Amino acid sequence: AALLTLTRKRGAATYAQTLQNIPETQVTTLENGLRVASEESNQPTCTVGLWIEAGSRYEDAKTNGASFFVEHMAFKGTKNRPGSAFEKEVESLGAHLNGYTSREQTAFYIKALSKDMPKVVELLSDLVQNCALEDSQIEKERGVILQELKEMDSNLADVTFDYLHATAYQGTALAHTVEGTTENIKRLTRADLASYVDTHFKAPRMVLAAAGGISHRELVDAAKQHFTGVPVTSKEGSVPALARCRFTGSEIRARDDALPLAHIALAVEGPGWADPDNVVLNVANAIIGRYDRTFGGGKNQSSRLAALAVEHNLCHSFEPFNTSYSDTGLFGFHFVSDPLSVDDMMFCAQGEWMRLCTSTTESEVTRAKNYLRNAMVAQLDGTTRVCENIGSHLLHYGRRIPLEEWDARISAVDARMVRDVCSKYIYDKCPAIAAVGPIEQLLDYNRIRSAMYWIRL
C-alpha cells in the first residue's frame, strides 16, 4: 500500500505544473531560410518531420491534385534510393513513415528511436530534394490514386465538406479538393509534378520539426549537413503570392433519395489562423458540443443541442467545426440525420447559434473552457502530436505558441466575449450550405438565411 501511494504521488501533477514543466521549443534558422525547431524530452523515441507551406491552395484548375500526387510519389524512391530501397531503409530502422497533404500544407514525418535521429534527417532531406518521380512509378501510383478517389466518393462526410469549400470559395483556389479531380490525375505528367516540387519545396517555406529524446544542437548539425542544398527560390524566381480567397454565401445540393441518411454542413466565414477571435469561437463550439448516437448520457448531456437531439431523435450525429486558413476560415456545423428530421435539426442548430449570440451564460463558458483545456493538454500525448504541433505552429503563426499562453487566452474568455464574437461572425450573415443525400426536406436557402437572426417584438 505504501509503495502504491508513493507511485501515485510521484506520477501525479497538477494542471498548472503540467503547463510549467513543458520543455522550451528551440528554433534555429539556417542561412537558406529553413527553420529547425525542436522540443527535447526524456523519451526513448523521437518524431522528426518536414512541414512545407504547399498544398491544393497553391494549385490552379489544371494542376489541382499535384500536391497529393507528389505526396504519394515521395515514398516511391529517390535518386539515391531507387524503387523500394527508401521504404526498406526506413523499415530497417524499425521506424514509421507517414505524410499528409492539406489545402495549405504538406508534411512528411518519421517516428524512430532517438539514437537514429541523424539518419532520419538524412532520409527526409533525400525525400524532398531527390524524389525520383520515375515514369513507371507514376503510372502505377496514378492507378492507386484513382482507386482512392472512388473510395472517397463513398465517404459522404468528406464529400459534403468538399462541396462546402466549393460553394463557399467558388472560383478561388480554396474551392479545389486536396486530392484533385479524376481528369487531372489521369493527365498530370512527370513534368507537372517536377515543376510543383521545384516551385514549392523551398527552404524558407519549410520547417524541420522534432520532438522526443533528441538534442537541438545535434538536430541543427544534421540539418546543416543535409538541408543546406535546398534552394531559396525556384528556377523561375520567387513563389507567386497567395491569392485572396473570398467567401460567398451560397449552396450546393446533391440530392440522392437512394441514400439512407442526409449529410448537411452549414458555415459562415471565420477568421484566419492568427486572429485572436479563434479562441473565443472554439469556446463557442465547445458550448454547442458534439453528439453521436453511440455516446452515453442521453438527454442529460451538458450540450443543449445534444439533449434536444436525443429527446426528439433529431439526428444520428452532429459536430461543430472551426477550419482556419491563412486569411479566412469556415465556422459551422455538420450533422447527419434521417430524411424526415432534416428541417427540425437545422432549426434547432441555428437556434443554438442565435443563443450563442444573445444568451450565452457564464456557467456554459466555464464548462467549455475546461473542455478546451483538456483538449489542449492532450496534445502532449506522444512525440508525433508534439512534432506536428511545432511544425504547424511555425507555418501558421511564425512561432510555437506555448500552452501557458493558450491557457491565458482561454481563461480571458467570458460570456460577453462569446456573445460579441459570435454576433460578429454569425448574426445576420449569409451562410454557405452543402447538402448530400435525401435532402428534400431541406428548406429553401432564403428560409435558412432568415434564421440567421431573431426578430424580437
Secondary structure in CASP SS format (residue, H / E / C, confidence):
PFRMAT SS
TARGET T0000
AUTHOR 0000-0000-0000
METHOD secondary structure of the structure
MODEL  1
A C 1.00
A H 1.00
L H 1.00
L H 1.00
T H 1.00
L H 1.00
T H 1.00
R H 1.00
K H 1.00
R H 1.00
G H 1.00
A C 1.00
A C 1.00
T C 1.00
Y H 1.00
A H 1.00
Q H 1.00
T H 1.00
L H 1.00
Q H 1.00
N C 1.00
I C 1.00
P C 1.00
E C 1.00
T E 1.00
Q E 1.00
V E 1.00
T E 1.00
T E 1.00
L C 1.00
E C 1.00
N C 1.00
G C 1.00
L C 1.00
R E 1.00
V E 1.00
A E 1.00
S E 1.00
E E 1.00
E E 1.00
S C 1.00
N C 1.00
Q C 1.00
P C 1.00
T E 1.00
C E 1.00
T E 1.00
V E 1.00
G E 1.00
L E 1.00
W E 1.00
I E 1.00
E C 1.00
A C 1.00
G C 1.00
S H 1.00
R H 1.00
Y H 1.00
E C 1.00
D C 1.00
A C 1.00
K C 1.00
T C 1.00
N C 1.00
G C 1.00
A H 1.00
S H 1.00
F H 1.00
F H 1.00
V H 1.00
E H 1.00
H H 1.00
M H 1.00
A H 1.00
F C 1.00
K C 1.00
G C 1.00
T E 1.00
K C 1.00
N C 1.00
R C 1.00
P C 1.00
G C 1.00
S C 1.00
A H 1.00
F H 1.00
E H 1.00
K H 1.00
E H 1.00
V H 1.00
E H 1.00
S H 1.00
L C 1.00
G C 1.00
A C 1.00
H E 1.00
L E 1.00
N E 1.00
G E 1.00
Y E 1.00
T E 1.00
S C 1.00
R C 1.00
E C 1.00
Q C 1.00
T E 1.00
A E 1.00
F E 1.00
Y E 1.00
I E 1.00
K E 1.00
A E 1.00
L E 1.00
S H 1.00
K H 1.00
D H 1.00
M H 1.00
P H 1.00
K H 1.00
V H 1.00
V H 1.00
E H 1.00
L H 1.00
L H 1.00
S H 1.00
D H 1.00
L H 1.00
V H 1.00
Q H 1.00
N C 1.00
C E 1.00
A C 1.00
L C 1.00
E C 1.00
D H 1.00
S H 1.00
Q H 1.00
I H 1.00
E H 1.00
K H 1.00
E H 1.00
R H 1.00
G H 1.00
V H 1.00
I H 1.00
L H 1.00
Q H 1.00
E H 1.00
L H 1.00
K H 1.00
E H 1.00
M H 1.00
D C 1.00
S C 1.00
N C 1.00
L H 1.00
A H 1.00
D H 1.00
V H 1.00
T H 1.00
F H 1.00
D H 1.00
Y H 1.00
L H 1.00
H H 1.00
A H 1.00
T H 1.00
A H 1.00
Y C 1.00
Q C 1.00
G C 1.00
T C 1.00
A H 1.00
L H 1.00
A H 1.00
H C 1.00
T C 1.00
V C 1.00
E C 1.00
G C 1.00
T C 1.00
T H 1.00
E H 1.00
N H 1.00
I H 1.00
K H 1.00
R H 1.00
L C 1.00
T C 1.00
R H 1.00
A H 1.00
D H 1.00
L H 1.00
A H 1.00
S H 1.00
Y H 1.00
V H 1.00
D H 1.00
T H 1.00
H H 1.00
F C 1.00
K C 1.00
A H 1.00
P H 1.00
R H 1.00
M E 1.00
V E 1.00
L E 1.00
A E 1.00
A E 1.00
A E 1.00
G E 1.00
G C 1.00
I C 1.00
S C 1.00
H H 1.00
R H 1.00
E H 1.00
L H 1.00
V H 1.00
D H 1.00
A H 1.00
A H 1.00
K H 1.00
Q H 1.00
H H 1.00
F H 1.00
T C 1.00
G C 1.00
V C 1.00
P C 1.00
V C 1.00
T C 1.00
S E 1.00
K C 1.00
E C 1.00
G E 1.00
S C 1.00
V C 1.00
P C 1.00
A C 1.00
L C 1.00
A C 1.00
R C 1.00
C C 1.00
R C 1.00
F C 1.00
T C 1.00
G C 1.00
S C 1.00
E E 1.00
I E 1.00
R E 1.00
A E 1.00
R E 1.00
D C 1.00
D C 1.00
A C 1.00
L C 1.00
P C 1.00
L C 1.00
A E 1.00
H E 1.00
I E 1.00
A E 1.00
L E 1.00
A E 1.00
V E 1.00
E E 1.00
G E 1.00
P C 1.00
G C 1.00
W C 1.00
A C 1.00
D C 1.00
P C 1.00
D H 1.00
N H 1.00
V H 1.00
V H 1.00
L H 1.00
N H 1.00
V H 1.00
A H 1.00
N H 1.00
A H 1.00
I H 1.00
I H 1.00
G C 1.00
R C 1.00
Y E 1.00
D E 1.00
R C 1.00
T C 1.00
F C 1.00
G C 1.00
G C 1.00
G H 1.00
K H 1.00
N H 1.00
Q C 1.00
S C 1.00
S C 1.00
R H 1.00
L H 1.00
A H 1.00
A H 1.00
L H 1.00
A H 1.00
V H 1.00
E H 1.00
H H 1.00
N C 1.00
L C 1.00
C C 1.00
H C 1.00
S E 1.00
F E 1.00
E E 1.00
P E 1.00
F E 1.00
N E 1.00
T E 1.00
S E 1.00
Y C 1.00
S C 1.00
D C 1.00
T C 1.00
G E 1.00
L E 1.00
F E 1.00
G E 1.00
F E 1.00
H E 1.00
F E 1.00
V E 1.00
S E 1.00
D C 1.00
P H 1.00
L H 1.00
S H 1.00
V H 1.00
D H 1.00
D H 1.00
M H 1.00
M H 1.00
F H 1.00
C H 1.00
A H 1.00
Q H 1.00
G H 1.00
E H 1.00
W H 1.00
M H 1.00
R H 1.00
L H 1.00
C H 1.00
T H 1.00
S C 1.00
T C 1.00
T C 1.00
E H 1.00
S H 1.00
E H 1.00
V H 1.00
T H 1.00
R H 1.00
A H 1.00
K H 1.00
N H 1.00
Y H 1.00
L H 1.00
R H 1.00
N H 1.00
A H 1.00
M H 1.00
V H 1.00
A H 1.00
Q H 1.00
L H 1.00
D C 1.00
G C 1.00
T H 1.00
T H 1.00
R H 1.00
V H 1.00
C H 1.00
E H 1.00
N H 1.00
I H 1.00
G H 1.00
S H 1.00
H H 1.00
L H 1.00
L H 1.00
H H 1.00
Y H 1.00
G C 1.00
R C 1.00
R C 1.00
I C 1.00
P C 1.00
L H 1.00
E H 1.00
E H 1.00
W H 1.00
D H 1.00
A H 1.00
R H 1.00
I H 1.00
S H 1.00
A C 1.00
V C 1.00
D C 1.00
A H 1.00
R H 1.00
M H 1.00
V H 1.00
R H 1.00
D H 1.00
V H 1.00
C H 1.00
S H 1.00
K H 1.00
Y H 1.00
I C 1.00
Y C 1.00
D C 1.00
K C 1.00
C C 1.00
P C 1.00
A E 1.00
I E 1.00
A E 1.00
A E 1.00
V E 1.00
G E 1.00
P C 1.00
I C 1.00
E C 1.00
Q C 1.00
L C 1.00
L C 1.00
D C 1.00
Y H 1.00
N H 1.00
R H 1.00
I H 1.00
R H 1.00
S H 1.00
A C 1.00
M C 1.00
Y C 1.00
W C 1.00
I C 1.00
R C 1.00
L C 1.00
END
